[in-house]
Amino acid sequence: MPEPCPSTTDRPAHNERLPMLLLSSITKRFGPTTAVAGLTLHARPGEILGLLGPNGAGKTTTMSIATGLLAPDSGTVTIDSLGSPCDAGVRRRLGLAPQAIALYDDLSARENLLFFASLYAMPRTDAHRRAAELLELVGLTDRQHHRVKAFSGGMKRRLNLAAAIVHDPPLVLLDEPTAGVDPQSRHAILALVRALKAQGRTVIYSTHYMDEAQRVCDRVAILDHGKLLAMDTVPALVAAHGDQPVVVVEHPDGERRIETAEPLREIARLLDAGLEHPVRLEKPDLESVFLNLTGRSLRD
């Protein structure tokens, strides 16, 4: 039976100068396919690190290796400076909300959380207190006694996230946490992610949605073919790999698009020349960085 889940005050102190998650030269092959190819990246304490990549980029494999669900063919994973997630004591330091929802449909929301708490041998009183806290956090207190099978996709996603942090881990990995949810649930989940950061947790956030990464991530790692193409803050990625700004002139018969490094000067020049048509400015964003680095061809 596992040791009782340590309380927040019992946690070993983390050295803030060291990564909360460190992947060093990770390689993973499945037969002739190399899913992860010499990947090295790190997540800092208290940051939200986004993982972006097209289909087949290696994001889910990377998440599985980071949590100890898969063993790498080579390379090492270090959690919270303590060692590999294959060690049960180290694995307690992380929580995972997988893309495939990991809940029991015939149990209620509260019963699900109490079950997951029991896996960490959490004392009964602590488990009930923690379940109540998390149900309030994810907005499911009013539905806590309802079976999960009756929940909407967004409700299940929120409960899935609560189950991932029932044991109060400092490192949380979220794999496509807003897949298939309505706009209201998506907004709520992003607010929950920010709340995790505000609590001092490190969050690894895998997503296909550029706007989500741009809104919540401190840094973003862009992967393709199992390799790290770039990793930095969104403004730094846009400056290094984004397109130039585009001044768009809306003529009655169509748009005229002008790429320029000095968009305000270009707009002023057009106005001085007597332009009477509407003008708008398109700034480079994370999507343009993603497409420039990974290509614009379709991925199936």
TAGICOR-V826698 format. One record per pair of residues at least 4 apart in sequence whose ideal C-beta (glycine too) atoms are under 6 Angstrom apart, sorted by the first residue. I is the first residue (numbers start at 1). J is the second residue. D is the distance in Angstrom with one decimal. If there is no record, write none. Layout:
i->{I	I}
j->{J	J}
d->{D	D}
//
This chain:
i->{1	2	4	5	5	5	6	6	8	14	14	15	16	18	19	20	20	20	20	20	21	22	22	23	23	23	24	24	24	25	25	25	26	26	26	26	26	27	27	27	27	27	27	28	28	28	28	28	29	29	30	34	35	35	35	36	36	36	36	37	37	39	41	41	43	43	43	45	46	47	48	48	48	48	48	48	49	49	50	50	50	50	51	51	51	52	52	52	53	53	53	53	54	54	55	57	57	58	58	58	59	59	63	63	63	64	64	65	65	66	67	67	68	68	68	77	77	79	79	79	80	82	83	83	85	85	93	93	93	94	94	95	95	95	95	96	96	97	97	97	97	97	98	98	99	99	101	101	103	103	104	105	105	107	107	108	108	108	109	109	109	109	110	110	113	113	114	114	116	116	117	117	117	120	122	122	130	134	135	135	135	136	138	138	146	151	151	153	153	154	154	154	157	165	170	171	172	172	172	173	174	175	176	177	178	178	181	181	190	193	196	196	207	207	210	210	213	213	214	214	219	221	221	222	222	222	224	224	229	230	232	232	234	237	237	238	238	238	241	241	241	242	242	242	243	243	244	244	245	245	246	246	246	247	247	247	247	247	248	248	248	249	249	249	250	250	250	251	251	258	260	263	267	270	271	284	290	291}
j->{121	121	121	120	122	167	10	11	168	45	80	81	45	81	42	43	45	80	171	202	43	42	78	39	41	77	40	75	76	38	40	75	36	39	65	72	75	36	37	38	73	74	75	35	36	61	72	73	34	73	35	226	58	61	226	58	61	62	226	226	227	228	221	228	49	202	204	202	200	218	197	203	205	216	217	218	204	219	205	213	217	220	59	206	221	213	220	222	57	59	223	224	294	299	299	223	224	62	223	226	206	223	173	175	206	69	70	70	72	77	85	96	85	86	91	84	85	85	90	93	93	90	87	90	90	91	169	170	171	169	171	164	165	169	172	164	173	160	161	164	174	177	102	175	175	176	156	160	112	148	112	148	149	111	112	145	146	147	140	143	144	159	131	144	131	166	127	131	163	166	122	127	166	167	126	127	166	162	140	141	144	141	158	162	150	155	156	180	181	181	182	185	181	172	201	202	196	201	203	204	205	206	206	189	186	189	185	186	216	216	201	203	212	213	286	287	217	220	234	286	233	228	231	229	230	293	229	294	293	237	236	237	286	241	289	242	284	289	289	292	293	284	288	289	284	288	259	261	263	283	257	259	282	258	263	266	267	281	255	257	280	256	277	279	255	277	278	256	277	266	266	281	279	275	275	288	294	296}
d->{5.9	5.3	5.1	4.0	4.8	4.7	4.0	5.7	5.9	5.8	5.9	5.9	5.5	4.6	3.8	5.3	4.8	5.7	5.3	4.0	4.2	4.7	4.4	5.8	5.3	5.7	5.5	5.5	4.8	5.4	5.6	4.2	5.3	4.5	5.9	4.8	3.7	5.9	6.0	5.6	5.1	4.7	5.8	5.0	4.3	5.7	5.2	5.5	5.0	5.7	5.8	5.6	5.0	4.3	5.4	4.7	5.4	5.9	4.2	4.0	5.1	5.7	5.4	5.7	4.3	5.2	5.9	5.8	5.3	4.2	5.4	4.5	5.6	5.6	4.9	5.2	5.4	5.5	4.9	4.0	3.6	4.1	5.0	4.3	5.5	5.8	5.9	5.0	2.7	5.1	3.8	5.5	5.4	4.5	4.5	4.4	4.9	5.5	5.5	3.9	4.8	6.0	5.5	5.1	5.9	4.2	4.2	4.9	5.2	5.9	5.6	5.0	3.3	4.7	5.6	5.6	5.9	5.3	5.0	5.3	4.8	4.9	5.2	4.9	5.7	4.9	5.7	5.9	5.7	5.2	4.3	3.9	4.8	4.1	4.8	5.6	4.8	5.0	4.9	4.0	4.9	5.8	5.5	5.3	4.3	4.2	5.1	5.0	5.3	5.1	5.7	5.0	3.8	3.9	5.0	5.0	5.9	5.7	5.2	6.0	4.9	5.4	5.5	4.3	4.1	5.5	5.5	5.6	4.8	4.9	4.2	3.8	5.0	4.4	5.2	4.5	5.9	4.0	4.9	4.8	5.0	5.2	4.0	4.8	5.6	3.9	4.9	5.0	5.4	4.1	5.3	2.5	5.4	5.9	5.6	4.9	5.8	5.5	5.0	4.5	5.2	4.8	6.0	5.5	4.6	5.2	4.0	5.1	5.6	5.3	4.5	5.3	5.1	5.8	4.6	4.4	4.8	5.3	5.3	4.8	5.5	6.0	4.1	4.7	5.0	5.5	5.6	4.7	4.7	6.0	4.0	5.0	5.5	5.7	4.9	3.9	5.2	5.8	4.5	5.3	5.8	3.2	4.8	5.0	4.7	4.5	4.6	5.6	4.2	5.4	5.3	5.4	4.3	4.4	5.3	5.0	5.9	6.0	5.4	5.4	5.0	4.2	5.5	5.6	5.8	5.6	4.4	6.0	5.5	5.9	4.5	5.4	5.9	4.2	5.7	4.8	5.9	5.2}
//
